[in-house]
Amino acid sequence: MSETNDILNKIENYFNYIKDKNLLIFSKEVESYEKFLNSKFEYTPQYTQNDETSQEKMSDVISEKQSDFSNIRVCDEDWKNAKTLDELKEKIEECKKCDLWKTRTNFVFGTGNPKAKVVVVGEAPGAEEDKQGKPFVGRAGQLLTQILASVGFDREEVFICNVLKSRPPENRNPLPEEIKACEPYLIKQLDIIKPKLILCVGTFAAQTLLKTKDSLGKMRGSFHTYNGIPLLVTFHPAALLRNPNWKRPTWEDVQLFKKEYDKIMAN
């Protein structure tokens, strides 16, 4: 009886710890967890601890209770083991590490070729991206598709994602705590894909991966390195919609990018 209750108390304390630390339990499984905590464990007195039948009955009760929460996944401990993009998406798409989950419509993981040679990284989803659950599908996304096509890249052959996977309200700039919460997911995506080249569009994407506070003007025009991968910085397509004068330097950037890509692929 005492040993059994100790086990159940440890389980309850574990989940209370998770809640206190604001770690992620996937929402569809919280109901199971709460059901478990609210249920009553009843010990049947006629079984004694020294009785073999008693031990079997106690094990049955514990197993029954464990079945209520055996599928609960704590994101902080689980997603790092993902081997594929599909597996990673499944493990993080209900993330609640920052407050953006409260206002998002969809978690925007990223789309494209899981074995892409090129990864395009932006800063965060916009309204249309939030609505569809896909990155770069609004006006800026259409322009990005045209930019890629101009140097011979089909959108479907690259992988496109953002630093943040949830839309900031009113498309405001990402907050430091939001970047801190989401950046590990981006790093894991890049680790799984292992691209040959990275194209960062916009200041926040570049600053996040390069660990710098340099301006976009200072970062663009030459290659940087992220974990041994050549990385080029250029303007975000949304910025080009606001300032068409930046289209020319963007064109120069992507030509440089394609030249480096051709050189790498030729080796």
N, C-alpha and C positions, 0 to 999 in steps of 0.2 A: 504493500500500500504506500509506504513512505517513499520507496524508490521510484515507484510509478509517478507519484505526485511531483517528485523532484524533477523527473524528466519533463513532465508537462510544464512545470514552472520555468525551466530553462528555455523551453521553446517559446513560451509567452514573453520572457524577458528579452529573448533574441529579437523578436519582432518589435517590441517596444523600443529597443535600441535603434533599430532601423528607422522607426518613425521619428525618434528624438534627433537622429543625425540627418534627417531629411533625405535619406537614401531612397532609391526608387523601387517601389513594388508595383508591378504592372496592374493597371486599374481593373482589368477583367478578373484578376486573381485576388484582389483585395477583399472581394465579397466572400471568398472561401476562407480567407484568413480571419475575417471578422466573425464568420459563422462558427469557426473553430473556437475563437476566444469566448463567444457568448454561449457556447454549448456547455453542458454540465458533464463532468466525469463522475460516474457513480461506481463505487467499489462494492462488489457483492460480498458481504461479510462471511458467507458460508465457505468461502475459499480461503485457506490459510497460506501463508507465504512459503511454507515448507511442503505444501502439497503440489505434486506435479501438474495436476489438473488446474490448480489455481494459477500456476505460472503461465500455462497455456491461455487461460482466460484473460489474464492481465495483458499478455502479449497481443491477444486479439483486440482488446479495447484500445491499446496504444496504436496498433496498426490502423484501426478504424479512424482514430482521431488524426493520425498522420496523413491519411488519404485526403483529408479536407484541405491540406496546404502543401502537399508534396510537390505540386507543380508551380509553386510561387517562385518567381525569378527576381533576384535583386540585380538591377541593371549594373550597378557599380562593380559587381563581382563576376558577372556573367558574360557581358558583351565582348570583353577583351579576348575571349577564347574563340570568337567567330572565325571561321576559315573562308567564308565566301561573303560577297556583298549581300546576297539574299538572307543569309543567316544573320548578318549584322543588322540589317534593316529590321528583321523580325524582333530582335532583341532590344532595339532602342527606339522604335517608332512610337512608343507611348511614354517617352521620357518626360519627366517633370522636374528636372534638375534646376531649372530657372522658371521664372513666372510667365514666360512666353506661352507655355502650354495652356494657360487660362484663356488666351485670346485667339489662338490659332484655330483654323479650320482643319488644316491637314499638316502633318509632319512631312517636310520636303527633304527626302533622303538624297536624291540625286538620280540621274538617268543616263543611260548610254551603254557602251560596250564594257563589260566587266573585265575584259582583258585589253583595255585601251592602251595605246602607246602614248596618248595625250590626254591629260586631265585639265579641264578648265575650272577654275575656282573663283566664285564670286563671294559677295559678302553675306547676303541674306535674301530670303524670298520676298517678293512683293505681293500685291493684292491678288493678281491672277495666279501666281504660283501657289499661294496659300489656298486658293479656291480649287485648283486642279491637283495639287500635291506633287507638282513637277517643277524643276528649276527652269528659269529663263523661257517662259512661254508667253509673256506679255510682249509689249512693243519692244522692250530692250532685248528680249529673247529672240524675237524675229530678226533684229539687227545683228545679234551675235551669230545667228545661223548664217546670215549673209556674209559676215566678216570671215567666218571659218571657210565658207564655200569659196571666197575670193582667193584663198591660197590653197585650195584643193582638199579641204577637210570636209567630209560629210558629217553632219551632226551625229548620226548614228554610230560612227566609228570611234568617236571620242567619248569620254565620260565627263558629265557636267554636274557640278555640285556647288554648294555654298558653305561658308564657315558656319553660319547659323542654319539650323534646320527648321526653325519656326520664324514666322514673320514678326518683326517688331511693329508695334502699333503705329499707324500713320507713316510707315516706312522710315521711321527715325533711325539714326545711326545705332549700331549695336553697342550695348553697354559692356564694360570690361568683364563684369560677372557673367554675362551671357556668353561672351567669347570664351571665357575660361571654362564654362560648363560644356560648350559644344565642340571646342577645338579638338579634344581627344577623339571624337567620332571622325572628324576629318582626317586626322593623322592615321587612324585605323583604316579608313577607306583607302588612303594612299598606300599604306603598307600592304593591303590585300591586292590592289591593282598593280602596284609596282610599275608606274608609267615611265616612259623614256624622257618625257618633257612635261612641264607644268606651265600653264598660262594663267597668271593671276590677273583678273580684271577688277580694278578698283583698289583703293588704298588699304581698306581693312583686310582684305584677303592677303595682300602682299605683306603687310605689317605682321599679321598673325603667323604666317609660315616662316618669315625671315627674322622674326623676333627683333624688330626695329621700329623706331618712331620716325624714320625718314619719310619725307613727303613723296608722293607719287612721282613728281617731277624729277626728284633725285634718284628714284629707284629705276625708272624706265630707261630704255635706250641701250641696256647691256644685260647680259645674263648673270644671274645669281645662282646659288646652289642650295638646294634643300635636300638634306640626307643623300648627297651625291647625285641628285637629279637636277639637271639644268632647269632654271625657272626664269621666266620672263614676265615683266610687269607691264601692263598697258591700261588704258582708260576703260572704265566700266561703260558698257553700251548705253546705260541710262544717262550717263554724263554726256555722251555724244548727242543724244536726243535734245539735251538742253543747250549744248554748245557744239554746233556742227563744225566749228573751226578745228576741233580736236580730231576730226575724222582722218585728216592727212597724217598726223603723227601716229595714229593708231594703225593706219595702213602700213606705215614704215615699220612699226613694231612687229606686226604679224608676218611681214615679208622676212624680217630677220629671224623670226620664230620658225618659219617654214624652211628657211635655208639651213638652220641648225638641225631641224628634224631630218631633212634629206641627208645631211652629213652623217648623222648618227645611224640612220637606217642603212646607209651604204656600207657601213663597217661590219 
